[in-house]
Amino acid sequence: MTVQALLGGKTIEVKTIGPSIRIETAAALLRENRIGAFPVVDPDGKLVGILSERDIITAIATRGADGLMLKVEEVMTRNVITVTMQDTIKDVMSTMTTRRIRHLPVLEAGRLKWVISIGDVIKFRINAAELEMNVLRDYALAKN
């Protein structure tokens, strides 16, 4: 199964943030949108970083309350690990586990398409396992 299968043809609005926004505002937007990370894009829509809750906590832990006044570009992760629509869910899970990250931007033709979260992956895997279990149960019942 691939990221494309997980997306399932849905059109999903990707919430993004600009690099010049203050961390205080970014944190409020994360809470308001009930998400754990924002892809950071430049005015042309190019992915330039990712801002996660972990980045915000690090800024506050190292700078105290002054960390909230920093700009996103001062705190964000710049070397963003991304996946494509053709990557397998197994590879996504491996990347998330080995890199200890919970959000991966998905690029299609070099453009930001989606952000896959660990929650998305877990839900997809549970649904796939339930489907397989139901198919096997139905097969076993049909044989009896």
Secondary structure in CASP SS format (residue, H / E / C, confidence):
PFRMAT SS
TARGET T0000
AUTHOR 0000-0000-0000
METHOD secondary structure of the structure
MODEL  1
M C 1.00
T E 1.00
V H 1.00
Q H 1.00
A H 1.00
L H 1.00
L H 1.00
G C 1.00
G C 1.00
K C 1.00
T C 1.00
I C 1.00
E C 1.00
V C 1.00
K C 1.00
T C 1.00
I E 1.00
G C 1.00
P C 1.00
S C 1.00
I C 1.00
R E 1.00
I H 1.00
E H 1.00
T H 1.00
A H 1.00
A H 1.00
A H 1.00
L H 1.00
L H 1.00
R H 1.00
E H 1.00
N H 1.00
R C 1.00
I C 1.00
G C 1.00
A E 1.00
F E 1.00
P E 1.00
V E 1.00
V E 1.00
D C 1.00
P C 1.00
D C 1.00
G C 1.00
K C 1.00
L E 1.00
V E 1.00
G E 1.00
I E 1.00
L E 1.00
S E 1.00
E H 1.00
R H 1.00
D H 1.00
I H 1.00
I H 1.00
T H 1.00
A H 1.00
I H 1.00
A H 1.00
T H 1.00
R H 1.00
G H 1.00
A H 1.00
D H 1.00
G H 1.00
L H 1.00
M H 1.00
L C 1.00
K E 1.00
V H 1.00
E H 1.00
E H 1.00
V H 1.00
M C 1.00
T E 1.00
R C 1.00
N C 1.00
V C 1.00
I C 1.00
T C 1.00
V E 1.00
T E 1.00
M C 1.00
Q C 1.00
D C 1.00
T E 1.00
I H 1.00
K H 1.00
D H 1.00
V H 1.00
M H 1.00
S H 1.00
T H 1.00
M H 1.00
T H 1.00
T H 1.00
R H 1.00
R C 1.00
I C 1.00
R C 1.00
H E 1.00
L E 1.00
P E 1.00
V E 1.00
L E 1.00
E E 1.00
A C 1.00
G C 1.00
R E 1.00
L E 1.00
K E 1.00
W E 1.00
V E 1.00
I E 1.00
S E 1.00
I H 1.00
G H 1.00
D H 1.00
V H 1.00
I H 1.00
K H 1.00
F H 1.00
R H 1.00
I H 1.00
N H 1.00
A H 1.00
A H 1.00
E H 1.00
L H 1.00
E H 1.00
M H 1.00
N H 1.00
V H 1.00
L H 1.00
R H 1.00
D H 1.00
Y H 1.00
A H 1.00
L H 1.00
A H 1.00
K H 1.00
N C 1.00
END
